[in-house]
Amino acid sequence: MTTTATTAGATSAHSSFLRSRLGSLLAVLPLGVWTFMHVWNNLSAFGGGEAWEKSVTSYPHPFAQLVTSTVVLLPLVLHVAWGFGRLLTSRPNNVSYPFFGNLKYLLQRVSAVGILLFIGAHLWLAMLHPRFVEGHAESFSDISHEMRTHTPTLIVYLLGTLGVSYHLGNGLGTFAMSWGIVNSKRGLQHANVIAWTAFVILLGMSWAVIYALYRSGT
């Protein structure tokens, strides 16, 4: 019986290890890469409405839109399911161990919840409602108008992109450790530099997009 219990425990630990690796992999590829590309494309807002709509909401073929949605949404669903499992099985211990690493861990979990709400609202307002209710892709005039005149929308996008930037940046460091890319104190320091650099770059790009939309709103 002891051998059976030990084997079951080892199998469970191995499965948890594989899920952790898969969850972190999905966060970087393709979700992380797509996020950077999506924000980069949105920077075309500085070029005006026509440039933004061509770069962000136009697809050369409906099949291309389907493929893009599948490549993004399927890994997103899997990552969310893995994240929920982490939230339910782990608890922060910042009170007992008020270390910076524990603070980053807590912020990673808090940002995950905020991001889920933000992405849900963004998908509905920016993709599903315009295409399936109004019968057309989101227009530049609509989103820029909302950014300029509807303060809650502006605040949600500022906080939402802050959460996405932190979650992805910090996730890069976690990915490097969980996959054994870094295994020394020096390597961990380098990973942290890369993670914080990614956070700053992505946040700067995101807020630049918001500024461009806000500036264009009437």
C-alpha angles and dihedrals in degrees: 000000000000090000091050092050091048092050092048090050092049091049091050092049091049091050091048090050092051092047090050092052093046092048093052091044092054090049090059102029118065102347098053095044092046092049092055091046092047093051090044091054090049090059085077084083086089086066094056138254100307093050092047095048092048092050101039113024104025123091125187090224136008088240089061090055091050093050092047092049092049094047090052106033099044095055088042092056091047092048092049091050090051091046092053089054090053092049092051097046102040132060129196117245100194093133094057096035110027095185126145091242090056090049090054089049091052093046089050090057095043092048090050091061092046092047092052090056092043095050091047091053092043094051091049098045099036103036119006102041097045095044102038103028103030096029099233142073119272111281126225091232092056098050094041091048091052092048092051102040106025109066096189089058091051092049093047092052093046093051094038094054089045089056093046092049094050095043093051095041094049089042090060089061091048090048092053091052098042092050094046094244089133122033105160137067091251092049090049090053090052091048090052091051090052091047094051091044090053090048093052094044095048093045091048091050092046095050090045088058091049090050091051091051092045092049091051095047121105 
